[in-house]
Amino acid sequence: MGPARVELDADIVALLEAQDRPIQETARELIVLELYREGQLSGGRAAEILHLSREDFIRFASERGIPYFQLDGDELRREVDTSESL
């Protein structure tokens, strides 16, 4: 599968250009971050796609309001129990 082309409204392009943000790179980052936030993409895979280390991706996502740990109560309890047993 080759690269996909996405058409953006002129308003969006102008907004990104005004902020001096590269359009293709910004779109790629936003798509990866959203898929990660939805749980459709692991942190490791997201880091790989964006050519970042896992630690840099965690920092990158956190700076954009996406927490690394997105666990519900039961998942968090299991993680705590597992870490305490180590």
N, C-alpha and C positions, 0 to 999 in steps of 0.2 A: 504494500500500500504506500503510495507516494504522499507528498505533502498535500494538505487540504487548503483551499483558499476560502477566506471568510471576508465578506464585504461589510465594511463598517460605515455608518452614517458619517457624513462630513463633520457634523457637530462633535462626534467622539474623536475623530482624527484631529480636529482643530484643538480640542481640549488637551489631548496627549501632546501634541506639538507645542502648545503654549507652556506646558510643564517640562518640555525638553525630555520627554520619555519616548524611547524607541517603541514604535507601535507593535511590531511583531514580538519583541521580547516581553513587553508588558502584557500582551494578550496571552502569551504562553504561560507566564507566571500566574496570571489570574485564573486561568483554566486549571492549572495544576493545583493551586491553592484551594480552589473550590472543590475539586475532586477529593483532595486530602481532607478538607473540612467535612465533607459528606461521608467520609469513611470508605470511599471507592478506591482510594490509592493509599498505600502505606507510606510512612515517612521516609523509609529507605528508598522506595521507588521514586517518590517525588523529588528527593534530593538528587537521585541519579539523573532524572529527566532535566532538572535545572542545573546540572553540573556543579552541585554543591556537596560538601561533606554533610553527613547526617547532622552533625552539631550545627553547622552553618544553616542548614535548612530549618532546624528547630528554632534557631534565633530569628531567621528570616520570617517564618510563620508567626512567631510570637509577636514580633514587631508590628505585624499586620492584624493583631487581635485574634489569632487562631492558636489556641493552647495546644501544647504537645500532647498532654494527657486529656483525653475526652472520654472519660469512663463514667458509667452510671454507678450508683451506690454499691451494687453487688460486685461489679468488676473491680472497683477501687478496693473493696474489702479483700477480695482474692489477691490482688497485687500486694497489699500490705501484708497479708498472711504469708505469701510466698517470700517476700523480702525479709520478714522476721525469721523465717525458718532457715535462711541462708547463713 
